[in-house]
C-alpha cells in the first residue's frame, strides 16, 4: 500500500537531514516513524484501558 503525504519545505528538509544523519533513505525513516507511532498508540490505549478496568473492578463485580 502506498500513501502520499505533503510536507512543507522545512519539514522535508528536516526529514532529509535526519535521514542522512542516520544513513537511511527519507522514505525508510518516515515508514519507521509511522510504525513507531502506531505501536505506541496501541500501547497507550492498552495501558489506559487496563487502568480503567482495574480502577473500576469493584464496581463491575457489584454490577455483575
N, CA, C and O atoms as a GROMACS GRO file, in nm:
protein
  256
    1UNK      N    1   0.085  -0.118   0.000
    1UNK     CA    2   0.000   0.000   0.000
    1UNK      C    3   0.089   0.124   0.000
    1UNK      O    4   0.191   0.128   0.069
    2UNK      N    5   0.052   0.220  -0.074
    2UNK     CA    6   0.124   0.347  -0.078
    2UNK      C    7   0.034   0.459  -0.031
    2UNK      O    8  -0.083   0.467  -0.069
    3UNK      N    9   0.090   0.546   0.052
    3UNK     CA   10   0.020   0.665   0.099
    3UNK      C   11   0.113   0.782   0.074
    3UNK      O   12   0.230   0.778   0.112
    4UNK      N   13   0.061   0.884   0.012
    4UNK     CA   14   0.141   1.004  -0.016
    4UNK      C   15   0.104   1.112   0.086
    4UNK      O   16  -0.014   1.132   0.116
    5UNK      N   17   0.204   1.178   0.139
    5UNK     CA   18   0.179   1.290   0.230
    5UNK      C   19   0.252   1.413   0.177
    5UNK      O   20   0.354   1.402   0.109
    6UNK      N   21   0.200   1.527   0.210
    6UNK     CA   22   0.263   1.652   0.167
    6UNK      C   23   0.332   1.715   0.287
    6UNK      O   24   0.269   1.737   0.391
    7UNK      N   25   0.459   1.745   0.272
    7UNK     CA   26   0.537   1.811   0.376
    7UNK      C   27   0.570   1.952   0.333
    7UNK      O   28   0.585   1.980   0.214
    8UNK      N   29   0.580   2.042   0.430
    8UNK     CA   30   0.625   2.177   0.399
    8UNK      C   31   0.773   2.168   0.364
    8UNK      O   32   0.839   2.071   0.401
    9UNK      N   33   0.826   2.267   0.294
    9UNK     CA   34   0.969   2.264   0.263
    9UNK      C   35   1.059   2.248   0.387
    9UNK      O   36   1.156   2.172   0.382
   10UNK      N   37   1.029   2.317   0.499
   10UNK     CA   38   1.115   2.296   0.617
   10UNK      C   39   1.103   2.153   0.672
   10UNK      O   40   1.203   2.096   0.717
   11UNK      N   41   0.984   2.095   0.669
   11UNK     CA   42   0.967   1.957   0.716
   11UNK      C   43   1.043   1.859   0.627
   11UNK      O   44   1.108   1.766   0.675
   12UNK      N   45   1.035   1.882   0.497
   12UNK     CA   46   1.107   1.796   0.403
   12UNK      C   47   1.259   1.804   0.428
   12UNK      O   48   1.328   1.703   0.427
   13UNK      N   49   1.307   1.924   0.450
   13UNK     CA   50   1.449   1.942   0.476
   13UNK      C   51   1.491   1.871   0.605
   13UNK      O   52   1.596   1.807   0.611
   14UNK      N   53   1.408   1.883   0.709
   14UNK     CA   54   1.438   1.816   0.835
   14UNK      C   55   1.440   1.665   0.817
   14UNK      O   56   1.528   1.597   0.870
   15UNK      N   57   1.343   1.612   0.744
   15UNK     CA   58   1.337   1.469   0.719
   15UNK      C   59   1.461   1.422   0.644
   15UNK      O   60   1.522   1.322   0.680
   16UNK      N   61   1.498   1.494   0.540
   16UNK     CA   62   1.616   1.457   0.462
   16UNK      C   63   1.744   1.466   0.546
   16UNK      O   64   1.830   1.378   0.538
   17UNK      N   65   1.755   1.571   0.625
   17UNK     CA   66   1.874   1.588   0.710
   17UNK      C   67   1.885   1.476   0.812
   17UNK      O   68   1.992   1.418   0.831
   18UNK      N   69   1.774   1.445   0.879
   18UNK     CA   70   1.776   1.340   0.981
   18UNK      C   71   1.803   1.204   0.919
   18UNK      O   72   1.877   1.123   0.975
   19UNK      N   73   1.745   1.178   0.803
   19UNK     CA   74   1.768   1.052   0.733
   19UNK      C   75   1.915   1.040   0.694
   19UNK      O   76   1.976   0.933   0.708
   20UNK      N   77   1.971   1.148   0.646
   20UNK     CA   78   2.114   1.147   0.608
   20UNK      C   79   2.200   1.119   0.731
   20UNK      O   80   2.296   1.041   0.723
   21UNK      N   81   2.168   1.181   0.844
   21UNK     CA   82   2.244   1.158   0.968
   21UNK      C   83   2.238   1.011   1.010
   21UNK      O   84   2.336   0.956   1.061
   22UNK      N   85   2.123   0.948   0.987
   22UNK     CA   86   2.104   0.809   1.027
   22UNK      C   87   2.148   0.710   0.921
   22UNK      O   88   2.154   0.589   0.946
   23UNK      N   89   2.180   0.761   0.802
   23UNK     CA   90   2.226   0.674   0.694
   23UNK      C   91   2.117   0.590   0.630
   23UNK      O   92   2.141   0.479   0.585
   24UNK      N   93   1.995   0.646   0.627
   24UNK     CA   94   1.884   0.575   0.565
   24UNK      C   95   1.814   0.669   0.467
   24UNK      O   96   1.836   0.790   0.469
   25UNK      N   97   1.731   0.612   0.382
   25UNK     CA   98   1.653   0.693   0.289
   25UNK      C   99   1.542   0.765   0.365
   25UNK      O  100   1.491   0.712   0.464
   26UNK      N  101   1.504   0.884   0.321
   26UNK     CA  102   1.394   0.956   0.388
   26UNK      C  103   1.267   0.873   0.397
   26UNK      O  104   1.194   0.879   0.497
   27UNK      N  105   1.239   0.795   0.292
   27UNK     CA  106   1.119   0.710   0.292
   27UNK      C  107   1.126   0.604   0.402
   27UNK      O  108   1.025   0.574   0.466
   28UNK      N  109   1.245   0.549   0.423
   28UNK     CA  110   1.262   0.449   0.528
   28UNK      C  111   1.241   0.510   0.666
   28UNK      O  112   1.179   0.450   0.753
   29UNK      N  113   1.294   0.628   0.685
   29UNK     CA  114   1.279   0.697   0.814
   29UNK      C  115   1.132   0.729   0.839
   29UNK      O  116   1.083   0.708   0.950
   30UNK      N  117   1.062   0.778   0.739
   30UNK     CA  118   0.920   0.810   0.754
   30UNK      C  119   0.840   0.684   0.785
   30UNK      O  120   0.752   0.686   0.871
   31UNK      N  121   0.870   0.574   0.716
   31UNK     CA  122   0.800   0.448   0.739
   31UNK      C  123   0.823   0.401   0.884
   31UNK      O  124   0.729   0.356   0.950
   32UNK      N  125   0.946   0.410   0.932
   32UNK     CA  126   0.978   0.368   1.069
   32UNK      C  127   0.908   0.458   1.170
   32UNK      O  128   0.861   0.410   1.274
   33UNK      N  129   0.901   0.587   1.142
   33UNK     CA  130   0.834   0.680   1.234
   33UNK      C  131   0.686   0.649   1.244
   33UNK      O  132   0.629   0.653   1.353
   34UNK      N  133   0.623   0.620   1.132
   34UNK     CA  134   0.481   0.585   1.133
   34UNK      C  135   0.459   0.454   1.208
   34UNK      O  136   0.365   0.443   1.287
   35UNK      N  137   0.542   0.355   1.184
   35UNK     CA  138   0.530   0.226   1.253
   35UNK      C  139   0.544   0.246   1.404
   35UNK      O  140   0.469   0.186   1.482
   36UNK      N  141   0.638   0.329   1.446
   36UNK     CA  142   0.658   0.356   1.588
   36UNK      C  143   0.537   0.427   1.647
   36UNK      O  144   0.493   0.394   1.757
   37UNK      N  145   0.484   0.524   1.576
   37UNK     CA  146   0.365   0.596   1.622
   37UNK      C  147   0.248   0.501   1.641
   37UNK      O  148   0.179   0.507   1.743
   38UNK      N  149   0.225   0.415   1.544
   38UNK     CA  150   0.113   0.321   1.553
   38UNK      C  151   0.133   0.223   1.668
   38UNK      O  152   0.036   0.190   1.737
   39UNK      N  153   0.252   0.177   1.690
   39UNK     CA  154   0.279   0.084   1.800
   39UNK      C  155   0.257   0.153   1.935
   39UNK      O  156   0.201   0.093   2.026
   40UNK      N  157   0.302   0.276   1.948
   40UNK     CA  158   0.287   0.347   2.075
   40UNK      C  159   0.142   0.382   2.103
   40UNK      O  160   0.101   0.379   2.219
   41UNK      N  161   0.065   0.414   2.003
   41UNK     CA  162  -0.077   0.443   2.023
   41UNK      C  163  -0.145   0.320   2.079
   41UNK      O  164  -0.225   0.330   2.172
   42UNK      N  165  -0.116   0.202   2.024
   42UNK     CA  166  -0.174   0.078   2.072
   42UNK      C  167  -0.137   0.054   2.218
   42UNK      O  168  -0.223   0.018   2.298
   43UNK      N  169  -0.011   0.074   2.253
   43UNK     CA  170   0.034   0.053   2.391
   43UNK      C  171  -0.030   0.154   2.485
   43UNK      O  172  -0.070   0.118   2.596
   44UNK      N  173  -0.040   0.280   2.443
   44UNK     CA  174  -0.102   0.382   2.528
   44UNK      C  175  -0.248   0.349   2.553
   44UNK      O  176  -0.296   0.361   2.666
   45UNK      N  177  -0.320   0.309   2.449
   45UNK     CA  178  -0.461   0.273   2.464
   45UNK      C  179  -0.476   0.153   2.556
   45UNK      O  180  -0.562   0.152   2.644
   46UNK      N  181  -0.394   0.053   2.536
   46UNK     CA  182  -0.400  -0.069   2.618
   46UNK      C  183  -0.375  -0.035   2.766
   46UNK      O  184  -0.446  -0.084   2.853
   47UNK      N  185  -0.275   0.048   2.793
   47UNK     CA  186  -0.245   0.086   2.930
   47UNK      C  187  -0.361   0.164   2.993
   47UNK      O  188  -0.395   0.141   3.109
   48UNK      N  189  -0.421   0.254   2.917
   48UNK     CA  190  -0.534   0.332   2.968
   48UNK      C  191  -0.654   0.242   2.996
   48UNK      O  192  -0.720   0.256   3.099
   49UNK      N  193  -0.683   0.150   2.906
   49UNK     CA  194  -0.796   0.058   2.924
   49UNK      C  195  -0.774  -0.030   3.047
   49UNK      O  196  -0.867  -0.052   3.125
   50UNK      N  197  -0.653  -0.082   3.065
   50UNK     CA  198  -0.624  -0.166   3.181
   50UNK      C  199  -0.638  -0.086   3.311
   50UNK      O  200  -0.686  -0.138   3.411
   51UNK      N  201  -0.595   0.039   3.309
   51UNK     CA  202  -0.608   0.125   3.427
   51UNK      C  203  -0.755   0.144   3.464
   51UNK      O  204  -0.791   0.132   3.581
   52UNK      N  205  -0.838   0.172   3.366
   52UNK     CA  206  -0.982   0.192   3.390
   52UNK      C  207  -1.044   0.063   3.443
   52UNK      O  208  -1.124   0.068   3.537
   53UNK      N  209  -1.010  -0.049   3.385
   53UNK     CA  210  -1.066  -0.176   3.431
   53UNK      C  211  -1.025  -0.207   3.575
   53UNK      O  212  -1.107  -0.251   3.655
   54UNK      N  213  -0.897  -0.184   3.608
   54UNK     CA  214  -0.851  -0.208   3.746
   54UNK      C  215  -0.921  -0.112   3.844
   54UNK      O  216  -0.965  -0.153   3.951
   55UNK      N  217  -0.930   0.013   3.804
   55UNK     CA  218  -0.989   0.114   3.890
   55UNK      C  219  -1.136   0.084   3.920
   55UNK      O  220  -1.184   0.110   4.030
   56UNK      N  221  -1.206   0.029   3.823
   56UNK     CA  222  -1.349   0.004   3.838
   56UNK      C  223  -1.383  -0.142   3.861
   56UNK      O  224  -1.499  -0.181   3.845
   57UNK      N  225  -1.287  -0.224   3.898
   57UNK     CA  226  -1.310  -0.369   3.914
   57UNK      C  227  -1.418  -0.396   4.018
   57UNK      O  228  -1.505  -0.480   3.996
   58UNK      N  229  -1.413  -0.326   4.131
   58UNK     CA  230  -1.514  -0.349   4.235
   58UNK      C  231  -1.653  -0.312   4.186
   58UNK      O  232  -1.749  -0.386   4.209
   59UNK      N  233  -1.665  -0.201   4.119
   59UNK     CA  234  -1.794  -0.160   4.064
   59UNK      C  235  -1.847  -0.263   3.967
   59UNK      O  236  -1.965  -0.299   3.972
   60UNK      N  237  -1.760  -0.311   3.878
   60UNK     CA  238  -1.803  -0.410   3.780
   60UNK      C  239  -1.849  -0.539   3.848
   60UNK      O  240  -1.945  -0.602   3.803
   61UNK      N  241  -1.782  -0.579   3.957
   61UNK     CA  242  -1.822  -0.702   4.025
   61UNK      C  243  -1.955  -0.685   4.095
   61UNK      O  244  -2.033  -0.780   4.102
   62UNK      N  245  -1.982  -0.566   4.148
   62UNK     CA  246  -2.114  -0.539   4.210
   62UNK      C  247  -2.226  -0.539   4.108
   62UNK      O  248  -2.338  -0.584   4.136
   63UNK      N  249  -2.197  -0.490   3.990
   63UNK     CA  250  -2.300  -0.484   3.885
   63UNK      C  251  -2.327  -0.619   3.822
   63UNK      O  252  -2.432  -0.639   3.761
   64UNK      N  253  -2.234  -0.713   3.836
   64UNK     CA  254  -2.249  -0.844   3.770
   64UNK      C  255  -2.351  -0.931   3.840
   64UNK      O  256  -2.375  -1.044   3.797
   0.00000   0.00000   0.00000
